[in-house]
């Protein structure tokens, strides 16, 4: 089964220049544990998690985000996603097509 069939398309995102407070509010409101970080063109540039936000006193998301997140290609299968989530202990994995964020897959998916 293609991961595109189970992923959440058009996920909630933040930008590197967004204040950390914006990311915290989105995480709390949406009950997410992490958010993809994208640039103005939709390219995935990182992921910011609850843990990232708790570790520092940075003002913007770009200062605390993980810059090289684990991702899945858009052509991946659900089996690929399950293996990646299980092997790495991840709760959410961005799905990219040519570097552009197209969705996220989480444990719940």
C-alpha positions, -999 to 999 in steps of 0.1 A, spaced: 0 0 0 14 34 -9 22 57 20 2 84 2 -30 65 10 -25 68 48 -5 100 53 -19 133 63 -16 156 33 -11 193 38 1 190 74 3 219 98 38 235 94 59 263 107 88 283 92 123 287 106 116 324 113 84 317 133 87 324 170 90 293 192 58 304 209 39 298 176 52 262 174 44 255 210 8 268 205 3 247 174 17 216 191 -6 220 221 -37 229 200 -33 201 176 -19 176 201 11 169 179 45 159 191 64 175 162 59 198 133 76 200 99 95 232 92 93 245 56 107 274 37 86 298 16 86 273 -13 74 244 7 108 227 9 113 207 41 142 223 60 137 207 94 114 193 121 107 209 154 96 186 183 84 191 219 119 182 230 136 207 207 114 235 222 121 225 257 159 225 253 167 261 248 158 297 251 158 305 214 134 330 199 128 313 166 121 278 153 152 277 131 174 279 161 161 248 178 148 226 149 164 194 137 180 203 104 184 169 89 151 151 97 144 115 88 120 115 58 101 91 36 99 96 -2 65 100 -17 68 66 -34 74 47 -1 50 20 11 32 17 44 56 -11 52 85 13 47 69 37 70 61 11 97 97 -1 96 111 34 98 89 44 127 96 12 146 134 12 140 139 48 149 112 52 175 97 81 157 61 94 161 60 114 129 78 112 96 76 139 69 68 126 34 87 145 6 86 146 -31 118 162 -45 124 178 -11 89 194 -10 67 184 19 37 165 6 24 150 39 33 134 72 28 99 84 25 91 121 20 61 143 -17 67 143 -18 65 105 
